[in-house]
Structure formats: structure tokens, C-alpha cells
Amino acid sequence: MTRHPTLTVIDRYATADPGLDEATVWSVEVHLEDCADCRARLAGSTTPQSRALIDRVATGLDREISAGPVPAGRARQLRYRWMTVVLLPWLVMTGAVLGCAALLTILETGLPSLVLLLAPVAPLPGVAAAWSRRTDPCWELIAGTPAAGLTMVLRRTVAALVLVIPALAAVGAGTGASLALMLLPCLAFTVATLLLGTLVGVRRAAVGLAASWTLAVVLPSLATARLPVLLQADSAGLWALTTVLLAGWATTRAGSFRRLSNSN
Amino acid sequence: MMRAVSAAETVATTHPWAVHAEGLRVRAGRHLAVDGLDLALGAGVYGLLGPNGAGKTTLMRALATVTNPAGGRLALLGHPVDGRSDLRLVRRQLGYLPQHFGFYPRFTVREFVGYMAWLKEMPKAGLAAAVQRAIDRVGLTAKADARMKTLSGGMLRRAGIAQAIVNDPRLLLLDEPTVGLDPEQRLDFRELVRDLGTDTCVLVSTHLVEDVAAACTEVVLVNEGRLVWQGTAADLSGQGDPNHAGDSAAERGYSAVLRRHRAEAVR
């Protein structure tokens, strides 16, 4: 630890007193770099010449800063950090499909709610795009960075969900479907995609899950014109339990996202 | 009072080899593109030469921790790199320019380099300054706020180099960095690489033998996924005689070493 220089020494330093030896000047300088109090004292003892010089430098800097480019806004930074650039086309498509489903549900009263049937798979296009070689042109650069991994996948998945869930809620409110029955399966499928994605790649997992859901549930319900048991009021608890269990399991496999495998 | 010293505090901060591979095997699709490669590289500029399909790009990807090695041992900057290890520490000190790198066309150069710096988990405080320094070093200062889609091929390449060096990496991997650069820019690039190579391990994969002869301290020659020859650029020039194919001493040396290796492989 260095001791604070006395006010006399600071005064002599400020007036560039030739009587002050070089070693003292250095030690004062080193001390000033770290000590705000002594810098304040130095400011009190500066000479008019020094102040004029500092003013001149400040005006010059201000002029250069105002001539330079404007710093990027926070909105742009947020946008690129959460990567809605890559996700946006997929999310627009999801919104359009949901809109059509809502319209059909309202017009064709004989059919079960299409919105409710499609809600579980609605976020999957966005999730698939979140960690894929095909949709992200920068994948090779990103896959070699320390930020690549579960955190990045989750951040992008959340970005997709943040846009899909309000759309679902709005459409659901319009058609009178139960909110819990729309959102819980939607979360369960998202987590299941990530979990399955650690084994076969997120894109394949999303395609596989969406296809099985369509074949096993959506088409039969359309054929029989009745909502499946899975989407009736009693099964909400089951969906919640599944989501929690799958999420727990998925966290144990977090390491698999460190590299972007060939199948993604 | 005594304090327990954690393993992380006592670990060596310098390592004999920035890249240490033993019997490394890496797949490209189903094909084993790197097959039993032994390599040890310290600080300096290394030129990675080899014919098409020699496994250069696959090797670069494995060294960049993008693909998982299929076998053998690989250690980067003293950390083992395999399927299970935590790669964050290594990746923070790594710079990588892929052969074909994609980019977001609407980003400006500054945003692109800044985004990569953020992904490399650089401290927030010095980030903007580091981005500016990297852009200045590759000579893109005037284009810093131009969108990526408006850049020419050579400028894109330089933007790629800027993102690779933005975090002052200790291991820098450049795959075909001089493609699309005009002769003057290539001279600047050689200068930059020589400068970086004083305290960094720089591995430059290229087809241009004269680039290697001019800018690299050592040459690594691979063929069919194996190390064929390693030595200084001057040694490589000394390998050939006027009977071998090539317009410069280094090119003749390159073809001489390759021909000798192929003849031995046939036997």
C-alpha cells in the first residue's frame, strides 16, 4: 500500500515544481491512478494553464465524438442477443397457422377446437430454429464460442416462447379454449423437444414430435370430431407433472448442447 | 487464518503446447477425414498445407472444438478436449475463422464483431474498445458501420479475421484467410499474422504456398488425415530441387515432400 502524498507534494506536482525529484513524481502518479481522493485534491491545486489545456482537449474530444458514428442502441443489441433475426420467419409462420386455426374453429362449429389441438406443437418450429445448422448461417462461428450450449438454446427457446405464448393466449381467449390446457402441453412439448434433441438433434426431435402428435392425436380427433382425453380438463395436472419431470431430466443432459452435432 | 487453495488457482498458466494431438481421429460425416494425426504446436505461426481432401478443414473444426474427435487425444492450451470436458475455458481463448462462414446480412461489421465478442464472453467494460481495435487491425475502419451484405468478398474475409482476433486469442485458427484478398491486403495480412504469432499459436490453413513461405515460422503438411512433414519454411524450400514441379523454392519443396510421401505410401 502506498501512503497518501501530502498536500504540499501534490501542490508541487500540480505546478510541475522542478525541485520535486523524479522518483517522487512517479510514486505520486502511480498513487493518483488508484486514489480518487488524491485526484480530487490534485484538481483543487491545478494551475490555470493545466485547466486551459484540459478544456482544449475536452472540446477537441467532444467535436470528434459528435462527428463519429452514433453508438448502437440498446434495442438493436437486445434484438441480436436474443436472436429473433433467425427465429422471426418461423414465428411469423406459427402465428399465421394459429390464426387460420382460430378462424376455422370459429367458422366450423362441428369440429373440435383446432387451436387447442395445435397448441402443443406451436412453439416447435421456433425451438427447432433455435439450434440448427440449417437456419443459422453463423452456426460454425457460434458453435465454437463459450456461450454455445444449454444457456444459448434456452435463451433462444424462451425468445420463441415469449412470442408464441401471447399469440396462443390471445387466440385461445378468442375461441374460448382453456388457457391451462393450451399452455401446459405447449411447455411439455418444448421441453420434450429439447430433451429428445440431446439424443437425435433438436430439429429432428421437433419434426418427430410434431409428426407423432399430428398422426396420433390431431387426425383421429378431426375424424371423430371429438376432443381427445389428453386435452380435456382433467388432464391438466398430468401435463404439468410431465413438464416438470422432463425438465428435470433435460437438465441432467445439459452437456450435450456444448457442441452442435451433425444431426442438428 | 489458513485458506484452502483450489486446483484452479494452482494450475499452470502456460503450457508447453497450445495444440497437442496424439493419434487424433475426426469424422467428416461418415468418412474418417483425420486418421491418427500427431501434432504439437507452441507459440508461432504455422502454415497448414495439404492437397484437397487432406482433412485440413476437418482438423481445423476439431481444433476449434466445433466437432467432437472420434478418437485419440487432443489437448488445447493444456485443457483436454473430448466429449465430456467443459469447453468454456478453452473457447474463451480461441479464435476461429471457418472456411465458409455465414453471417447475418443486416448486421453492420461492428455489430457482427461485437456479437461474436459477446458470445466469447468478453468482459462488458472493454468490449466496444476491443471491437474497434480488431476492426482497425484488419483495416476495415472505414467500413465499420456498413452492413455485411454490402461488403466485397475480401472485406468479408477481413471481417471474419476481425471476429477471430477480437478476444486476443491464445490459439488462433484461420481456415483459408487469404481467399479474396488483393495482393496489398495479403501483405497486410502477413504482417498482422507475424505480429500475432509472437505470443499466440496461429494455425493458418491455406493452398497458397507462397503465403506460408512468407508469413509462417513453421509448416505442417498433412495428407489423407495424417501428418506428413513438419519443419521450418526454410527447410521446406530446401526439400525440393529444380526438377520438381513449382515456380518457387517453397512450391518445389512442397511437391517434393508430397511426392516422396506418396511413393512411400505405395510401397
Interface residues (C-beta under 8 A of the other chain):
Chain A: P69 P71 A72 R76 Y80 R81 V85 D136 P137 C138 W139 E140 L141 I142 A143 G144 T145 P146 A147 A148 G149 G255 R258 R259 L260 S261 N262
Chain B: G29 R61 A64 T65 V66 T67 N68 R84 D86 L87 R88 L89 R91 R92 L94 Y96 P98 H100 F101 G102 F103 Y104 R106 F107 R110 E111 G114 Y115 M116 W118 L119 K120 E121 A128 A144 D145 Q163
